[in-house]
Amino acid sequence: MEKNNQHPSIQKARKKAEHIIDEQEELSGVLKNASEKARQQRSRIQSIWKEIELLIGMIRAYSNGDYRNLPWKAIVMAVAAVIYFVNPFDIIPDFLTGLGFIDDAAVVGFVVNAIKEELDKYEDFIFSKRQSANAEEANIVSDQEPPEEQTQSN
């Protein structure tokens, strides 16, 4: 998101993002609000549902230290998009039925396209993490002694 020629709502979201990225409690609150809003409005935001969830997950992983492999600009853009999504009084207020989420979708879509490479890397990270967890679970199961076989007497 270029700083020049931005709508004040976008500028405000970016500035807040830069401020709260390392404020874990405040960032956690924004992510919680975004998750709740996304669930409540799922039918209205179907076109950006997956992207919102992916952004929230990536930011959460960054915040708790699980995934820090992100350039500063990418994490700022991701956080700014989520902040913008949470704000009901942005360029097109969310209470305007049928119109209120158009600008949210545009901002989220812009950010997702701008940081696509980083989101792809994050998805690879998630996939690898799940594969490792599945392999570890399989090892735990295989390390257990097999159940004793019962013999049938005829």
N, C-alpha and C positions, 0 to 999 in steps of 0.2 A: 504494500500500500504506500504509494508516494505521499509525502507529507504535504506537498503543494496541491492546491485546487481540490482539497478534500472537504466534504461536507463537515460542519462542526460536530455532528454526532460521531462520525468516523474518527476525527481527530481526537475527540474526547475518549473514545474507546481505546485508541492506540496509546494515549498518554496514561490512562488508567492501567493498561496492560503492562507498560514499562515499569510502572510503580509497584504492581502487586505480584509480579512473577516470583519474587523471592519472599513474599509475605504469605507463608503457607496457609495460615488460618483464613485470611481474606480470600485468597485464591480458591481454597477449598469451598468456601461459601458460594462463590460465583459458580463453581463447577456443579455444586449441589443444586443451585437455582436453575442452571441451564439444563441439567438432567431432568429435573421436575417439570420444567416448562416443555421440554422436548416430549416427555411422556404424555403430558396433558394435551399437547397440541399435535400429537403424532399424525392424526388424520389430515391436519391442515399443512403440515410440513413434510409430507411424504417424500417430496423431491429432494430434500436435504437431510432426511433422517439419518442415513448411514454416515454422511459426512460429519454431522454434528456429533454423533456418538464417537466417531473416530477421533475428531479433534479433542473432545472431552477426555477420552482415554489417553491420548498422547500427552496432553497437558498434565493429567493426573500422574502418569508414569514419570514425567519430567520432574514434577513437583516432589514426589516421594523418593526420587533418586533412582528409580528402576531403569529409566531410559533418559540419559543425558546427552545422547549423540545428536544434538540439534544446534544449528547455528542460531545465534541470538535473534536475528531478524525473523526466522521461521517461528520461533516460539512466541515472539511478540505478536506476529501476525495471527497466529492461532488463538492466542488469548484475547486479542482485540476482537476477532470474529465472534468468539463466544460471548464476550461482554456485550457486543453490539446485539447479538441474538437475544440476550437476557433483557436488554433495555426495551420496555414497551413503548417508549416515546422517542423513537428514532426518526429517520426520514419519513417513513410512513407508519404512523402509530398502529400497533398490533391490534387494537380494538376495532379497526375498520375491517369488517367482515369481507373476506374475499381479496382484500388488498394488503392487509397489515403485515403479511409475511413475505411479500414480494421483494422488498428491499433486503430483508434478512437472508433470503435465498440468494440474492445477487451478491451480497457481501461474503457469505459463506462460500458460494461458488467461486468467486474471485480468489479468495484466500486458498481454497483447496487447489485450484489450478496453479497458483503462484508457488505453493510449497508441495506440489505433487510428489516430487522426488523424495522429500523428507517423509511424507506420509507413506509412501511405498516402503521406505526403509523401516519405518515403524511397524507397518503390517508384517514385514519379514521378521522383525524382532518378535512380534506376538506369536507368529507361526512357529518360530524356532523355540520359543519358550514353552508353547503347548506341546511341541514334539518332545522336548526334554522332559516335561512333566509326565507325559504318557509313557516314555521309555523308563523313567524312574519308577512309575507305578507298576509297570510290567515287571521290572526287576524285583520289586518288593514282593509281588505276587509269586514270582518264580522262586524266590528265596525261602518262601514258606514251605514247611513240610507238607507233602501231599496228605490228604485225609486217608485215614486207615480204611482199607477195603474190607468190607464185610463179606464174609463167606456164607454162602447159602448151604444149608445142610439138607440133603434130600433123603 
